Amino acid sequence: MNGPAAAPSREGLALAVAALVGVQVGACIAGSRWVVHDLGPLSLTFLRYAIALASLLPFLGGAWAALRQLSLREAFAVAALGITQFGLLIVLLNIGLRHVDAGLGALLFATFPLLTLAIATWAGHERFDAALTGGVLLSVLGVGVALGVRPPSMGNGEFVLGAACVLASALCGAVCAVLYRPLLQRHAMLPLGAFAMASAVVVLAPAAWAEGLPARVGALSAAQGLVVLAVGLSSGVAYWLWLWALKHAAPTKVTTFLALSPVTATLLGTFALGEPLAAGLVMGVACVAAGLALTASRATPLRVPG
């Protein structure tokens, strides 16, 4: 009896962890808004994940032995996932946000779980579930309402470029979420994640240096430096929790909880940074909560092999 009872309990904990990560991501967005103009997007991304990687190092005892279990093909796959998740995703998102406003960008990026569901279903990792899809759609709608997103001008070429980049960024995240899970079933989680993050940090380092990293860091105030440190340290913990959630629950259900990130960023922006309050915030939060509740209540639609 312990086996069947343990599985739902483990999945419930994984979804609670995913919710915590969603809140953390939102808090990091709010913190990053305050320093990105002074530090620069590439330098901020590099420092964020360099600090995150450093925070994981004390817990990586035996990591080399664990990584030696990876085949050459798996090692390349993990490196590619890290570069995509921590490099390409962020670059595409930053380019997109230059051409669409932050609210619309957050809404477009909130399609992350819908793309995850489509990819996981196509790849045979999950079965299609109408109620689960409804929960995901409700959470995306809630993000739009909470942020007060208005319909864009579809004929605007700048909008098309920005929207394409943000959607491509979400697609990168969805692909990574689906492809991580099989690897996490076969290999130690923390060494795998650290290797993926280290691959991205190596690629980001020269780009950050070219952006003027040393001078930009030297110009930061003490308070800004503490924010960068907090974002980095929390990202290390959150990444470990994210991988644990992906290991124990379906990728679609886990990624749906990222809907909490734009809502959290909006709340922090309103009450901590003095940004204007969206009129539909309360209704949007209610929609997000209803969508997440519906998603969490569904049985995990994983396909049985064979």
C-alpha positions as CSV (number, residue, x, y, z in Angstrom):
1,M,0.0,0.0,0.0
2,N,3.0,2.3,0.5
3,G,3.8,2.5,-3.2
4,P,0.4,3.8,-4.6
5,A,-0.1,6.1,-1.6
6,A,3.4,7.5,-1.9
7,A,3.2,8.5,-5.6
8,P,0.4,11.1,-5.3
9,S,2.0,12.5,-2.2
10,R,5.3,12.9,-4.0
11,E,3.6,14.6,-6.9
12,G,1.8,17.0,-4.6
13,L,5.1,17.9,-3.0
14,A,6.6,18.4,-6.5
15,L,3.8,20.8,-7.5
16,A,4.2,22.7,-4.2
17,V,7.9,23.0,-5.0
18,A,7.0,24.2,-8.6
19,A,4.8,26.9,-7.0
20,L,7.7,28.0,-4.8
21,V,10.0,28.2,-7.9
22,G,7.3,30.3,-9.7
23,V,7.3,32.8,-6.9
24,Q,11.1,32.9,-6.8
25,V,11.3,33.5,-10.6
26,G,8.8,36.4,-10.2
27,A,10.8,37.9,-7.3
28,C,14.0,37.6,-9.4
29,I,12.3,39.4,-12.3
30,A,11.4,42.3,-10.0
31,G,14.9,42.4,-8.5
32,S,16.5,42.3,-12.0
33,R,14.4,45.3,-13.2
34,W,16.2,47.4,-10.6
35,V,19.8,46.5,-11.7
36,V,19.6,45.4,-15.4
37,H,19.9,49.0,-16.8
38,D,23.1,49.6,-14.9
39,L,24.6,46.1,-15.1
40,G,23.5,45.1,-18.6
41,P,21.4,42.0,-19.6
42,L,24.4,39.7,-20.5
43,S,26.4,40.7,-17.4
44,L,23.4,40.2,-15.2
45,T,22.6,36.8,-16.7
46,F,26.3,35.7,-16.4
47,L,26.5,36.8,-12.7
48,R,23.2,35.3,-11.8
49,Y,24.1,31.8,-13.0
50,A,27.8,32.0,-12.0
51,I,26.7,32.8,-8.4
52,A,24.0,30.1,-8.6
53,L,26.6,27.6,-9.8
54,A,29.0,28.6,-7.0
55,S,26.1,28.1,-4.4
56,L,25.7,24.5,-5.6
57,L,29.5,23.5,-5.5
58,P,29.5,22.6,-1.7
59,F,26.9,20.0,-2.4
60,L,28.6,18.3,-5.4
61,G,30.6,15.7,-3.6
62,G,31.1,12.7,-5.9
63,A,29.8,14.8,-8.9
64,W,32.7,13.7,-11.1
65,A,31.9,10.0,-10.6
66,A,28.2,10.7,-11.3
67,L,29.0,12.6,-14.5
68,R,31.3,9.8,-15.7
69,Q,28.1,7.7,-16.0
70,L,26.9,10.0,-18.8
71,S,27.5,8.7,-22.3
72,L,29.1,11.1,-24.7
73,R,25.7,11.7,-26.4
74,E,24.1,12.4,-23.0
75,A,26.9,14.8,-22.0
76,F,26.4,16.8,-25.2
77,A,22.6,16.8,-24.6
78,V,23.0,18.1,-21.1
79,A,25.4,20.9,-22.2
80,A,23.0,21.9,-25.0
81,L,20.1,22.0,-22.6
82,G,22.1,24.2,-20.2
83,I,23.2,26.6,-23.0
84,T,19.6,26.7,-24.3
85,Q,17.9,27.2,-20.9
86,F,20.4,29.8,-19.4
87,G,21.7,31.4,-22.6
88,L,19.5,31.2,-25.7
89,L,16.2,31.5,-23.8
90,I,17.4,34.6,-21.9
91,V,18.8,36.3,-25.1
92,L,15.6,35.7,-27.1
93,L,13.5,37.0,-24.2
94,N,15.6,40.1,-23.8
95,I,15.4,40.8,-27.6
96,G,11.7,40.2,-27.6
97,L,11.1,42.6,-24.7
98,R,12.8,45.4,-26.6
99,H,9.9,45.2,-29.1
100,V,6.9,44.4,-27.0
101,D,5.9,45.8,-23.6
102,A,6.6,43.9,-20.4
103,G,3.0,42.9,-19.8
104,L,2.5,41.4,-23.3
105,G,5.9,39.8,-23.1
106,A,5.0,38.1,-19.8
107,L,1.7,36.9,-21.3
108,L,3.4,35.5,-24.4
109,F,6.0,33.8,-22.2
110,A,3.2,32.3,-20.1
111,T,2.4,30.0,-23.1
112,F,5.4,28.0,-21.8
113,P,3.2,25.2,-20.3
114,L,0.9,25.1,-23.4
115,L,4.0,24.5,-25.5
116,T,5.3,22.0,-23.0
117,L,2.0,20.1,-23.2
118,A,2.2,20.1,-27.0
119,I,5.8,18.9,-27.1
120,A,5.3,16.3,-24.4
121,T,2.2,14.9,-26.1
122,W,3.9,14.8,-29.5
123,A,6.9,13.1,-28.1
124,G,4.8,10.5,-26.4
125,H,5.7,11.5,-22.8
126,E,2.2,12.6,-21.8
127,R,-1.4,11.9,-22.9
128,F,-3.7,14.7,-23.9
129,D,-6.1,15.7,-21.2
130,A,-8.8,18.2,-21.9
131,A,-9.3,19.4,-18.3
132,L,-5.6,19.7,-17.8
133,T,-5.4,21.8,-21.0
134,G,-8.3,23.9,-19.7
135,G,-6.4,24.6,-16.4
136,V,-3.3,25.7,-18.3
137,L,-5.4,28.0,-20.6
138,L,-7.2,29.5,-17.5
139,S,-3.8,30.3,-15.9
140,V,-2.6,32.0,-19.1
141,L,-5.8,34.0,-19.2
142,G,-5.3,35.0,-15.6
143,V,-1.8,36.3,-16.4
144,G,-3.2,38.5,-19.1
145,V,-5.9,39.8,-16.9
146,A,-3.6,40.4,-13.9
147,L,-1.1,42.3,-16.0
148,G,-3.8,44.4,-17.8
149,V,-2.6,43.3,-21.2
150,R,-4.3,45.0,-24.1
151,P,-4.7,43.6,-27.6
152,P,-1.6,44.5,-29.7
153,S,-1.5,46.0,-33.2
154,M,-1.0,42.8,-35.3
155,G,0.2,44.8,-38.3
156,N,3.1,46.3,-36.5
157,G,6.3,44.6,-37.8
158,E,8.1,45.5,-34.6
159,F,5.5,43.6,-32.6
160,V,5.8,40.6,-34.9
161,L,9.5,40.4,-34.3
162,G,9.2,40.8,-30.6
163,A,6.4,38.3,-30.2
164,A,8.3,35.8,-32.3
165,C,11.4,36.1,-30.1
166,V,9.4,35.8,-26.8
167,L,7.5,32.8,-28.1
168,A,10.8,31.2,-29.3
169,S,12.1,31.8,-25.8
170,A,9.1,30.0,-24.2
171,L,9.6,27.2,-26.8
172,C,13.2,26.8,-25.6
173,G,12.1,26.5,-22.0
174,A,9.4,23.9,-23.0
175,V,11.8,21.8,-25.0
176,C,14.2,21.8,-22.0
177,A,11.5,20.9,-19.5
178,V,10.5,17.8,-21.6
179,L,14.0,16.7,-22.4
180,Y,15.4,17.0,-18.9
181,R,12.9,14.4,-17.4
182,P,14.3,11.2,-19.1
183,L,17.9,12.2,-18.1
184,L,16.8,12.9,-14.5
185,Q,15.3,9.4,-14.3
186,R,18.7,7.9,-15.2
187,H,21.3,10.1,-13.5
188,A,22.0,12.0,-10.3
189,M,20.1,15.2,-10.4
190,L,22.4,17.8,-8.8
191,P,25.6,16.9,-10.8
192,L,23.5,16.9,-14.0
193,G,22.0,20.3,-13.3
194,A,25.4,21.8,-12.3
195,F,27.0,20.5,-15.5
196,A,24.2,22.1,-17.5
197,M,24.5,25.4,-15.7
198,A,28.3,25.4,-16.0
199,S,28.1,24.9,-19.8
200,A,25.9,28.0,-20.0
201,V,28.2,30.0,-17.7
202,V,31.2,29.2,-19.9
203,V,29.4,30.4,-23.0
204,L,28.1,33.6,-21.3
205,A,31.4,34.6,-19.8
206,P,33.0,36.2,-23.0
207,A,29.7,37.8,-23.9
208,A,29.5,39.5,-20.5
209,W,33.1,40.6,-20.7
210,A,32.5,42.2,-24.0
211,E,29.6,44.1,-22.5
212,G,32.0,45.6,-20.0
213,L,31.4,43.4,-17.0
214,P,34.2,44.6,-14.7
215,A,33.3,48.3,-15.1
216,R,29.6,47.7,-14.7
217,V,30.1,45.7,-11.5
218,G,32.4,48.4,-10.1
219,A,29.7,51.0,-10.7
220,L,27.0,49.1,-8.7
221,S,25.8,50.4,-5.4
222,A,26.1,48.2,-2.3
223,A,22.3,47.7,-2.4
224,Q,22.4,46.7,-6.0
225,G,25.2,44.3,-5.3
226,L,23.2,42.6,-2.6
227,V,20.2,42.3,-5.0
228,V,22.5,40.6,-7.6
229,L,23.9,38.2,-4.9
230,A,20.3,37.4,-3.7
231,V,19.1,36.7,-7.2
232,G,22.1,34.4,-7.9
233,L,21.9,32.5,-4.6
234,S,18.1,32.0,-4.8
235,S,18.5,30.9,-8.5
236,G,20.9,28.1,-7.4
237,V,18.4,26.8,-4.9
238,A,15.4,27.3,-7.3
239,Y,17.2,25.4,-10.1
240,W,17.8,22.4,-7.8
241,L,14.1,22.5,-6.7
242,W,12.9,22.9,-10.4
243,L,14.8,19.7,-11.4
244,W,13.4,17.8,-8.5
245,A,9.9,18.8,-9.4
246,L,10.5,17.8,-13.1
247,K,11.7,14.4,-11.9
248,H,8.6,13.7,-9.8
249,A,5.7,15.3,-11.8
250,A,4.7,15.7,-15.4
251,P,6.5,18.6,-17.2
252,T,3.2,20.3,-18.2
253,K,1.9,20.4,-14.6
254,V,5.2,21.7,-13.3
255,T,5.6,24.4,-15.9
256,T,2.0,25.6,-15.4
257,F,3.1,27.0,-12.0
258,L,5.4,29.5,-13.7
259,A,2.2,31.5,-14.1
260,L,2.9,32.6,-10.6
261,S,6.1,34.4,-11.7
262,P,4.6,37.4,-13.7
263,V,1.9,37.8,-11.0
264,T,4.6,37.8,-8.2
265,A,6.7,40.3,-10.3
266,T,3.6,42.6,-10.7
267,L,2.8,42.5,-7.0
268,L,6.4,43.3,-6.0
269,G,6.7,45.9,-8.7
270,T,3.5,47.6,-7.4
271,F,4.3,47.5,-3.7
272,A,8.1,47.6,-3.7
273,L,9.0,49.6,-6.9
274,G,6.0,51.9,-7.1
275,E,4.8,50.7,-10.5
276,P,1.2,51.3,-11.4
277,L,-1.4,48.7,-10.3
278,A,-3.2,46.8,-13.1
279,A,-7.0,47.1,-12.7
280,G,-7.6,43.4,-13.2
281,L,-4.9,42.2,-10.8
282,V,-7.4,40.6,-8.3
283,M,-9.5,39.0,-11.0
284,G,-6.3,37.8,-12.8
285,V,-4.9,36.2,-9.6
286,A,-8.2,34.4,-9.1
287,C,-8.0,33.0,-12.6
288,V,-4.4,31.9,-12.1
289,A,-5.3,30.2,-8.8
290,A,-8.3,28.4,-10.4
291,G,-6.2,27.3,-13.3
292,L,-3.5,25.9,-11.1
293,A,-6.0,24.2,-8.8
294,L,-7.6,22.5,-11.9
295,T,-4.2,21.5,-13.2
296,A,-3.0,20.1,-9.9
297,S,-6.3,18.1,-9.4
298,R,-5.8,16.1,-12.6
299,A,-4.2,12.7,-12.5
300,T,-0.7,12.9,-14.1
301,P,-1.3,12.1,-17.8
302,L,2.0,10.2,-18.4
303,R,1.9,7.6,-21.1
304,V,2.8,4.0,-20.2
305,P,5.6,2.8,-22.4
306,G,4.7,0.1,-24.9
